[in-house]
Structures are given as C-alpha cells and as structure tokens.
C-alpha cells in the first residue's frame, strides 16, 4: 500500500476499530479518532514536504506524485468493447494542498467533538467514514472511483446532521441531501457519456481515466463529447452541456447563488464539528471539482463560459456579504460570509489567468482553516449558553478576554487584513481578474472592482459583529446564569484554535509555501484552457 492509499484508508481502520469495540468502552472512541487523524495529518504533512511542485502537469500521469494504479474492474461488453475501471489515485499541486487542509480540518473537528456523549460509537464511526471519502475525492484520477467517494461522502453527512443536529435537523439534512443528490445524479449521466467517448490509447478500451479525458487526442471521432462534434441537445453543444451539468453539480457544493440555500440551514442545525467540516472541506470539494473536472475535461467550454462564471462569482460575493450583514444569528453570519468568500474562488477561476487561478486556490486553502476556526468559535458560545442571537450578547470582552482575542484575530484574518492568508488569496484574485481583459480572456475589469466591494462589505459585517457582541458594557440575556456559564477558553479549545490562526499568519507572510507547490499545475491548467480561446 502506497502513502496515498494509506492516507485515504487510515480513517477506515479507525472506523473498523470503533465499530468492533463494545459500547462499554465508548470513552476510548474519541482517542482512537484523534490518534488516527493526528497520524493522518502528520503523513499528509510529510507528503507535502516531499512534493516537488516544479514538475507537475495537468493531463499527463508523469506530472502526478504518489501515483498508484491497479486494475480493478474488467468486463467484456461484446460489441461495445471492454469496460475498464482502475483504482487510480495521484496527487499534484492542486490536490495535495487540499489533502493537507482536509487532514487539519478533520483533526480540528475531532477536537471539537471531545465532549460528544450521545451515540458516540455511531458519531465517531461516521466521522471517520466521512474522512475517508473526502481524502478519496481529492486523490481519485478515475472518474468512476471519484464518483464512488463523492456519493459515500453524502451518507455520513446526512446522518451527522440529521441525528446530532439542532431542532430542525431533519429538514436541514434532507435539504442538503436532495440538493447534492440532484447534482450527482446528472453528473453520472455525463460520466457515462464521457466513458463512451474516450478510449485508452494503449488498449483501445473505453475508460473512466480522467487523465485520458483531459487529452483531446483520446476522444473517438463522432462520439457524443468529441472535440468539434456537431452533437447538440436542445440547441446546446454537447460539450457545453456536459460542462454546465458538471458545473451545477459542483456549484451546489461551493455553493454559488442561487444554489446556496442549503448552506445556512445545514450550518445552523449541524453540530459544531460538522459545521467545521462543511465549511472547511465540503465547500472546497466544489471548487476542486470545477478545476479538476469541469475546466480540465472541458477546457473549450470553460473558455466560452468564463464571462458567465465571473458574473456568478461577483453576484455570490456581493449577495453573500449583504446577507451576512443582515443576519442576527452569529452562525448564519459566518455561513453567509462563506458564500461571499467562495465567490472569490469562482471569480478567480473565471479570470483564466495564472494570478487569478492561483489566488482562487490560495483562497480555498485560507478559507478552509479560517472558516473552521470561526465555526469553532461560534460553537464555544453555543455550547456554554445554547444561544447564538447576536443581540443577546454585549461586552463579552469583559468576561471572556481570551475568547475575544481569538475572535478578533479570526475576524481580521477573514476580512483580508494584510499579513494574513485571506489577503493574499483575495488580492491575487482581484489582480488576476483586473489583468484578464489585457490578456484577452473576456473578463471585464468592472468585475474586479465589484469583487473589491465584497472585501469592503466583509470588513463591515465582521467589525460590526465584533462591536455589537464584544465591546461596551456587559449585558447578557440570561444575566446570572450566563455569567456563570460563559467561562473563557479552555486549554483544549486554545490548542484547537491556535494552529489554524497561526497558519493564517504564516501563509500571509510566506505565501510561497503554497504557491511553490501549485504554480506549475496552475500554469498547465491555464495553458490548456487559453489554447481554446
């Protein structure tokens, strides 16, 4: 078993161990989950340190590291040829940073689950299953394998929200499941269409290999998704239709406006650890899917549709920010801020410039650990007094100074203060978008200006929330009871928060730690698409 397989299936070993142990030992479940996720994080860190980002590619197997390929399913289909599905995994400069991010966020989620007592066996088993699925999604290079991991991810999330969530948990879980399943069902149709359009040049068999799908030379002449094909559905060219369907499937995950409505409901009802995973990892699967699948397999459609993608990104930035400004629930404010910040990812990808795409990747990584920190901080308040209504709190700095300090740092880092990672990501997205018109990708400069307004609005809603809840004379809804319950951060809580906020400062001052790994992969992707312009 290679390092990447070990990274993927370590949580599965933890799951089996948790399931086999009797309920009388439920106090050990959290230690098992912590031990395996900590080892997973250290392994991901080792793999990241060993990765040579200068030699990566987007459509050649030699450009990937930690590659493992095993023949998995072979089936003779008679006149239709041979079915060929491989266990094919690998990591490049786009996927490896997200693998490291996912291992960190999962570690934070396990730490946030430390006091989980209700049905602990099922909870930690589902958490480990989700961990495995996420790692598989970021590693799979066979589309069939990718789809399996993608579908497996839905199962634990549905139950984690539906069983351990808040009052309206069933509604939120069903809404999340239906939204995601809607996108994935249509994704399956495109996967099948691609399978019958692409062949393995070595064997001549149809294949689900995503790397072959990225190469125009592997498409069968006259096939449904062949380059230059005259096939169309309802007047839409086949390749554009494939791009649109896959984009919608992944856009639900980002999520973009108007496909975002599941996110605030899911966040509000989900327990804190699940909110951490939703914001820190799940939204990144949407961005990764657009890069790895939509843009890489349909570069011609990406080049044609990028103006619309940019517009959707701008709308998401402004709409999410304005909604965050209007919220009275602390958790909903953070949820809508995620809609706004992930809009920068789509805007950067739409620019089709190296700066913009690099900024989008950096923004995904930065938002991953910063949003996880913000939802953890919301959970701290909710765990103590079971209330998140902003106007029920005033002057928290007087009774929770450490907590206030961490919130202030997280807010300033998230709003894009220079010196923190979010500033680098958003600045590069704006630079890339502003420069797009000059290099001829079709994105007007007014989109960059509109995106900049989103940065201004994020400062408004973060600072206004900070002022309302933390400063002034202390005034709480349940004065006597809440004064006793609102204890400052514990050592465990600070241990969870400190690495993520320190990482925001580290990447804000030394962004080359990420850019050096992803630069070659980004350049290859941009070249692949701009050749279609």
N, C-alpha and C positions, 0 to 999 in steps of 0.2 A: 504494500500500500504506500503510495506516494504521499508527500507532505500535504498536497491539496486535498486528497481524499481523506486524510487524517483530520484536516481542518473541518471538512464538511461533516464527517460522521462521528466525531468526538461527542457531540450532544446526543447522538443516538445511543451511544454506550451509556451515557448518564441516564437517559430515559429508561433503558432496559434495567439498569440497576435500581432506579427508583421504583419501577413497577414491580420488580421481584421482591423488594424488601417489604416486610409486613407493616401495617399501619401503626403498630406499636412503636416503630422506630421513625415516626414522621418527623421528629426533631432533627434527624440526620439529612433529610431531603435537601434542605437549603445548603448544607455544607457540601453535599455531592454536586449540586448545581453550581455552587461557587467554585469548587475545585476544578471542575471540568471547563467552565467558561474562563477561568483565570489561565489555565494551561492553553486553552484555545487562543486567548489574547496574546500570550507570550509567543506562541507558534506563529500567529499572524504577524507579530512584530518582527520576528526573526526572518520570515519570508520577505517582508517589506524591505528589511535592511539588505537582503541579499539580491534584491531585484535590480537589474541593470535597465534603467528606463531609456537608455540611448539606442537600444537595438530592437524596439518593439515595432510591430506592424498591425494593420487593421484587418488584412484579408489573407495573410499567409500564416500557416501554422508555426513557421520558424520564428515569427515575431512574438510568440507567447512563451511564457515560462511555466515551470511546474506542470507541463502537459502530461496527461495520462489518457490513453486511448485503448479501449478494449472492445472487441466485437461483442455485441450484446444480443441483438435480435436479427436473425437472417431468415427470410421466408420467401420461397419461390411463389410468385404470383401468376405463373403461366405467361400468358401473352402480355401482361403488364410489367414483366420483368421481375426483379428481385427486390424485396423490402430490406432496407439496410438501416439499422439503428445502432449507433455506437454509444458506449459510455465514454464520452469525450469531454474532458474538462481542461481548462487552462486559465492563466491569468496574464493580463497585460497592464499597461499603465492606467487604463480606465477602470478595470475591475479590482485590482489589488488594493488601491486606497480604500475602496468601499468595503472590501473584506475586512480590512483592519478597523475601519469605522464600525462595522457591524459587530465585531467581537468586543469593542469597547462599550458600545451601547448595550449589548446583551449583558455585559458584566455590571453595568450600572443598573439595569433592570433587575438582575438577581439581588443586588444590594438593596434596591428599593423594595424587594419582596420579603425582606428579612422577618417582618412581623406577621407574615401570612400564616394563618392558622386554619382557616376553613378549607376543607378538602385539599390539604396541602399536597397529597400524592398526585392527584389529578392536575393540580395547578402547575407544579414544577415539571411534571411529565410533558404537559402541553407546551410549556415554555421551552423545553429542550427540543421538542419536535419542531417548533417554530424556528428555533436557532438553526437546526439542520437545513430546513427548507430555504431559509434566507441565504445561507452560505452556498447552497447548491445553485440558486438563481444567479448569483454573481460569478459562478465558476463554469456553468454549463456552456458548451460550444456546440452541442447537438440540440436542435430546436425541440425535438420530442422530449429529451431529458429536461430541457429548460421548462417546458410546459408542465411536466410532472411536478417539479419542485414548486412551480408557480401555483398550481392547484393545491398541493399539500399545504402550502402556507395559509390558505383560506380556512382550513379546518380548525387549527388551534386558535386562530384569532377570533373566529366566530364563537367558540366556547369560552375563551378567556373573557370576552366582553359580555356574552350572554349569561354566564354563571357568576362571575366575580365582579360584574359592573354595578352601576347605580340603580336607581328606582326604575328608569325606563330602559334598562339594559337589553331587554328582548327586542324592543323596537330598533335600538341603535345597531344591535348585532345583525338583525335581519336586513336592515337598510344597507349596511356595509357589505353583507354577503351578496345581496341582489345586485348592487352596483358593480361589484368586482366580477361576479359570475357573468353578468351581461357582457362585459368587455371580453372575458376569457373565452366564452362560447364562440363568439365571432372570430376571435383570434385563431381558434382551432381550425376554422374553415380556411383561413389564409395559410396556415401551416401546411394543411393538406394540399392546397393549390401550389404552394412553393415546392413541396415534395415531388409532385408530378411534373414540375417544370425544370428541375435541376438534376443533373447526374454527377456521379463520382467519375472524374476523368480517368481514373485508374481501373475501375471495374465496370463502368458503364451502367451501374445500377442507380436507381433513384435513391436519393439520400436526404436526410434531415440535417446534414452537416451545415452549420451556419456559416462556416468559412467558405464553403463552396457556393453558398447562396450569395455571398458578397462579391463573387467574381462573375462578371458578365459572360465570360467565356464558357461557363458551365451550364448555361441555360439552353434548353432544347429549342431549336428553331421552330417557331409556330406554336410553342407551348403558351399556356394562359398568361404567365408572368414574364415571358421572354422580352428582352430589351427590344424596343421598336415594334412590338406586337400591336396589331390593329384591334385586338380584342377590347371590348368595352362592355360595361354593364350600366344601363340607364344613361348612356352617353358619357359615362366616366371611364377613362382609360383604365385598363386592368391594373397596371402598376400603381397608378394614383389611388385606385380603390383599395388596393392592398395596404398602401401606406396609411390611408385615412382610417381604416378599420383598426390596424395595429396602433396607430397614434391614439385613437379614442380609448382603447384598452389600457394603455399606459398613462394617458392623461387623467383617467379616473384616479389613478394611484398618486399622481403628483400632489394635489389634484388641481386642475385648472377650472376657472369659471366657464360654463355653469355646471360642471360635473363635480363640484366641490361639496355639495350639501351634506354628504355622508360624514365628512370630516369633523365638523363641530359637534354633531350628535355623538359620534363614536368617541371623541376625546372626552366629552363631558361625562359620559356614562362609564367609560373604561376605568379600571383601577389604575393607579399611578404608574406601575411598571409597564402596563400595556400601552398607556399614552406615550411613555418614553420610547417604546419600540415603534409605535405608529409614526411618531414624528421623526425619530432618529434614523429609522431604517426603511419603513414601508414607503414613505414618500420618495426615497432615493431609488427604490426599485422602478418607480415610474420614469424618473429621469434617465436611469441606466438603460431601461428598455427602449426609450426613444433613441438613445445613442447607439446601443449595440444592435438593435433590431431594425427600427424604422429607418434611421439615417444610413446605416451601414448596408442594409439589404436593398433599400430603395433610395439610393443617392440621387437619382434623377428626379424622383417625386419630391424629395427633400428640397432640392434646388428650386423646384417650381412652386412649392407651397410655403417657402420660408417667410414671405411677407405676412401671410395669414398667421403663421406661428408666432411671429413677432408681435402682431396685434393682440393675439390671445394672451401672450405674456404680459404686455402692458396693461391690458384690462384686469388680469389677475393681480398684478402688483397694486394697482390703484383701488380696485374693488375690495381686495383683502385688507388693505390698510385702512380704508374708510370704515369697513365693518368692525375691525379691531378697535377703532376709535370710538365706536358707538356701543360697545359691549359693557355690561355691568357685572358679568361673571368673569372672574380672573382667568379661569381656564379657557373660556371661549375667546378671550382677548388673545391669548397665546396661540390658540388654534387658528384664528383668522390671520394672525401675523405669519403663520407658516404658509398660508395660501399666498400671501403677498411675497414672502421671501423666495418661495419656489417659483413664482412668476419670473424672477430674475434668471432662474435656470433656463426656462424656456426662451426668454429673450436672448440670452447669450448663445444658446444653440442655434436660434434662428439667424443670428448675425452671420454664421458661416465663416467667421474669422478665427484665427488661432487665438487671439486675445479673448474673444467672446466665449468660445467653447472652453478654453482653459479656465476662464472666470466662472463659467457655469459649473464645471467640475469642482472647482475650489469652493464655490458657494454651497454645493451639495454636501461636501465634507464638513465645512464650517457649520452649516445649519444643522447637520446631524447631531453633533455633540452639544451645540448651544441650545437647540430646542429640547434635547433630552434633559439638559440642566434646568431649563425653565419649567418644564412639566414636573420635574422632581421637586422644584421649589414650590410650585403650586400644591403638590401633594403633601408637603410638610405642613402647610397651613390647614389643609383639609383633614389630614389625619388627626390633628390636635382638636379642632372645634367643629369639624364636619360642615363647614360653610366656606363659600368662595365668593360671596357677593361683595364687590369692591367697597360699596358704601357702608358696609358693616364694620369696616376697619379704619382706624385713623391713628397715626402716631406710633406705629409698630416699632419704629427705630428706638423708642424709649425703653421697650421691654424685650426686644429681640435684636440687639445691635449686630451680632454676627450674621444672623439671617438677613438683615437689611443690607449688610456689606456684600454678601454673595448675590443678592437680588440686584443691587446696583451695578455690580460688575457684569452680571449676565445681561442686564438691560443695555448697558453701554456697549458691550461687545456685540449684541444682536442688532443694535441700531446702526452699526457700521462706523463706530468711532475709530479713527486712525490708530494703529498699533494693535488692533485686534483682527482676527481672521476674516470676519464678515466684511470689513472694509476692503480687503484685498479682492475677495470674490466679487463684490458689487462694483468696485472700481474697474476691474477688468471687463466685466460685462458691459458697463457703460462705455468704456474705451472701445471695445470691440464693436459695439452697436454703432457708435458715432463714426467709426472708421469704415463701417460696412459699405456706406454709399460710395466712398472713394475707391474701394476695390471692386465695386460692381456687383455686390450680392443682392441688391434691390431693397435693402432695409433703409428707410429714410431716417434722417437724424432727429426728427421730432420724436421718434420712439425712444431714443436715448434721453432726451430731455424729459419726456413723460416718466421714464423709469427713475430719473433723478428725483422727481416729485415724490415717488414712493419712499425713497430714503428719508426725505424730509418728514413725511407723514409717520414713518416708523419712529422717528425721534419724538414726535408729538404724542403718540399713544403710549409709548414706553415711559416717557418722562412724566406724563400726566398721571399714569397709574402709580408711578413711584411717589409723586407728590401727594396723591389722594390717600394712599394706604399707609405710607411710612413716616410722613412728616407732620408737624403740628402737634397740638395737644392730644394725648392718647384718649381715644374714645372708641369703645367696643360695644357691639350689640348686646352681648351677654356679659356684662361688666365683671361681676365677681367670678363666675365660673370660667370665663375666658381668660381672665388674668392668671388664674391658676393653671389653666391648660396650655397657654401659649408660652411654653418653655423655649429657650433658644436652641440652636442646632446642637445635636449630639456629635460625639466624635465620629460615629459611623456615618452620619449624614455628611459631615465635612470631608471624610475620606472619599465618599462617592462624588462629591461636587468638585473638590479641588483639582483633580487631574484634568477634568474637562475644561474648566475655566483657565487653567494654566496652559492647556493646549491651544486655546483661543489666542492667548498672548504669544505663545511660541510661534505659531503659524502666522500670526500677524506681523511678527518681526523677522521671521525666517521662512518666508513662503516657498523658498527653493526646495524645502523638504518634501513638498508635494509636487511642485512644478517640474522638478528634475525627473520625477518618476513618470509623469503623464505626458510630457511635452511631445515626445516622438509619436505616441499613439494619436494625440490630438492632431498633429501635423498631417499624419497619414489619412485621418478621417476627413479633415478639411480638404486635402488634395483630392480625395476620392469623390467628394461632392462637387467641388468647384469645377472639376473637369466636365461636369454635366451642364454648367451654365452656358 
